[in-house]
Amino acid sequence: MKAYTNTVPLKNSYLISFTALDPELRGKTSTILAFEKLPSFMSHIFSDNEKSKVEAEIRLYQSDIDITKEMLYTSDESGNQVKCTIDKYWSKVFNLKDDFTNDYKYPTFAKLVKACLSCFHGPLVESAFNLMDTLVTDSLKIDSLDAVQTVKYDLMASIETSYEKYGSKKSNDIQFTKISC
């Protein structure tokens, strides 16, 4: 376990800031601090005017009485209460409207959270890292694995086999570029 914790980027401030997206941590001081760091990592999505708006919306989100614990749950097919997925929770939050203006409460904050949630995550990404960790050797570099993944993705996207896509070309007819293998 110690070897694992030494190799994972647990002290990465970018990843730590992502913990703010956890609905159960709303209202905590550490969450406010984490949310306030996120716009600096994604400054390219905000205009100068929006930067101050997102900070105000973060503070409003942390103390908004319209966001209740019930928003964390939804009903399954049987009518049982189950926890929402993170995207469904945030969808509920972003559909909240201001009582006076009837405008959405969090338009700028929504841009930030959507940008965070659209980053690659989940078990497939983790398994790719695990796979690469076991395959990368002195003779097989990450560039080679990247090329393999690119070809696999291209074949999956085109719904063809390699034979159908590239035909019966002999290997000496295919143009290769030199990469560090």
matplotlib code that plots the C-alpha trace (Angstrom):
import matplotlib.pyplot as plt

x = [0.0, 2.8, 4.4, 1.0, 0.5, 4.0, 3.2, -0.3, -0.5, -2.3, -0.7, -1.7, -3.7, -5.7, -7.0, -7.5, -9.7, -11.9, -13.1, -15.2, -17.5, -18.7, -22.2, -21.8, -19.0, -21.0, -20.7, -17.4, -14.5, -12.2, -14.8, -15.0, -11.2, -11.1, -13.8, -12.1, -8.9, -10.7, -11.3, -7.6, -7.0, -9.7, -9.3, -9.6, -13.3, -14.1, -14.1, -12.8, -16.4, -17.3, -14.3, -15.9, -19.3, -18.1, -16.6, -20.0, -21.9, -19.5, -20.3, -24.0, -23.9, -22.2, -25.0, -28.1, -31.1, -32.8, -30.2, -31.4, -30.2, -33.1, -31.4, -28.8, -31.4, -33.6, -36.0, -35.1, -37.5, -38.9, -39.6, -36.7, -34.6, -31.1, -28.2, -28.1, -25.1, -23.0, -24.2, -27.8, -27.1, -25.4, -28.2, -30.7, -28.5, -28.1, -31.9, -32.6, -33.9, -33.8, -37.2, -37.2, -35.7, -36.6, -33.1, -30.9, -28.9, -25.6, -24.9, -21.2, -20.6, -22.3, -19.6, -16.9, -18.5, -19.4, -15.7, -14.6, -17.0, -16.1, -12.5, -11.6, -12.2, -13.5, -12.4, -11.6, -9.0, -7.6, -7.3, -5.5, -3.0, -2.6, -2.2, 0.4, 2.3, 2.7, 3.5, 6.0, 9.5, 12.8, 12.0, 8.3, 7.6, 4.4, 4.4, 4.1, 1.2, -0.4, -0.2, -1.8, -4.6, -5.1, -5.4, -7.7, -10.0, -10.0, -11.0, -13.7, -15.1, -15.2, -16.8, -14.4, -11.8, -8.2, -8.4, -11.5, -10.0, -6.5, -7.3, -4.8, -1.8, 1.5, 3.2, 6.0, 3.3, 2.2, 4.0, 5.4, 6.9, 9.7, 8.7, 10.7, 9.7]
y = [0.0, 2.4, 1.9, 2.7, 5.9, 7.1, 6.8, 8.3, 12.1, 12.6, 16.0, 17.3, 20.5, 20.1, 16.7, 17.8, 20.7, 18.2, 16.8, 20.0, 18.4, 15.8, 17.0, 15.6, 18.0, 21.1, 23.8, 22.7, 25.2, 22.9, 22.6, 26.4, 26.7, 23.8, 25.4, 28.8, 27.2, 25.4, 28.6, 29.2, 25.8, 26.4, 30.2, 29.7, 29.0, 32.4, 35.9, 38.6, 39.5, 35.8, 35.3, 37.5, 36.0, 32.4, 33.3, 34.8, 31.8, 29.4, 31.2, 31.2, 27.5, 26.8, 28.4, 28.1, 26.9, 25.7, 22.9, 20.2, 16.7, 15.3, 16.5, 13.8, 11.1, 9.9, 7.0, 3.8, 1.7, 0.1, 3.5, 3.1, 6.1, 5.7, 8.2, 10.3, 10.1, 13.2, 14.5, 14.2, 16.0, 18.9, 19.0, 19.5, 22.3, 24.1, 24.0, 26.0, 29.5, 32.8, 33.5, 37.1, 37.2, 33.6, 33.3, 30.3, 30.8, 29.3, 30.0, 30.7, 28.1, 25.6, 26.2, 25.4, 22.2, 21.0, 21.5, 19.6, 16.7, 16.4, 15.6, 11.9, 9.9, 6.5, 2.9, 2.8, 5.6, 3.9, 0.6, 2.3, 3.6, 0.2, -1.4, 1.1, 0.7, -3.0, -2.7, 0.2, -1.1, 0.1, -1.3, -0.3, 3.4, 5.3, 6.7, 3.2, 2.4, 5.7, 4.6, 1.3, 3.0, 5.4, 2.5, 0.6, 3.7, 4.3, 0.7, 0.8, 4.1, 2.9, -0.5, -2.4, -5.0, -4.2, -6.4, -4.6, -1.2, -1.7, -4.6, -7.2, -4.8, -6.5, -5.0, -3.6, -1.6, 0.2, 3.5, 3.6, 6.6, 6.2, 6.5, 5.5, 1.9]
z = [0.0, 0.8, -2.6, -4.1, -2.1, -3.1, -6.8, -6.9, -7.1, -3.8, -3.2, -6.6, -5.8, -9.1, -8.0, -4.4, -5.7, -7.5, -4.2, -3.9, -6.5, -3.9, -2.9, 0.6, 1.3, 0.6, 3.2, 4.6, 4.8, 2.8, 0.1, -0.3, -0.5, -3.1, -5.2, -5.1, -6.6, -9.4, -11.6, -11.6, -13.2, -15.8, -16.4, -20.1, -19.9, -18.2, -19.3, -16.9, -16.0, -15.3, -12.9, -10.2, -10.9, -10.4, -7.0, -5.9, -7.1, -5.3, -2.0, -2.7, -3.5, -0.2, 1.8, -0.4, 1.6, -1.6, -1.9, 0.4, 1.4, -0.6, -3.8, -3.1, -3.8, -6.6, -7.0, -8.8, -10.9, -7.8, -6.1, -3.6, -2.7, -4.0, -4.2, -7.4, -9.7, -9.5, -12.9, -11.9, -8.6, -10.4, -12.9, -10.1, -8.6, -12.0, -12.6, -9.5, -10.3, -8.4, -6.7, -7.8, -11.3, -12.4, -13.8, -13.2, -9.9, -11.1, -14.8, -14.4, -11.7, -14.0, -16.6, -14.0, -12.7, -16.2, -17.3, -14.2, -14.8, -18.4, -17.6, -18.1, -14.9, -13.8, -13.9, -17.6, -17.3, -14.1, -15.9, -18.8, -16.3, -14.7, -18.0, -19.1, -15.9, -16.4, -20.1, -20.2, -20.3, -21.6, -25.0, -25.1, -24.4, -23.8, -27.3, -28.6, -26.3, -27.3, -31.0, -30.2, -28.3, -31.2, -33.7, -31.4, -31.0, -34.7, -35.4, -32.7, -34.0, -37.6, -36.5, -38.7, -38.2, -39.0, -42.0, -43.3, -42.7, -44.1, -46.5, -47.4, -47.6, -46.9, -43.9, -46.2, -48.1, -44.9, -44.1, -40.6, -38.8, -36.4, -32.8, -29.8, -29.3]

ax = plt.figure().add_subplot(projection="3d")
ax.plot(x, y, z, "-o")
ax.set_aspect("equal")
plt.show()
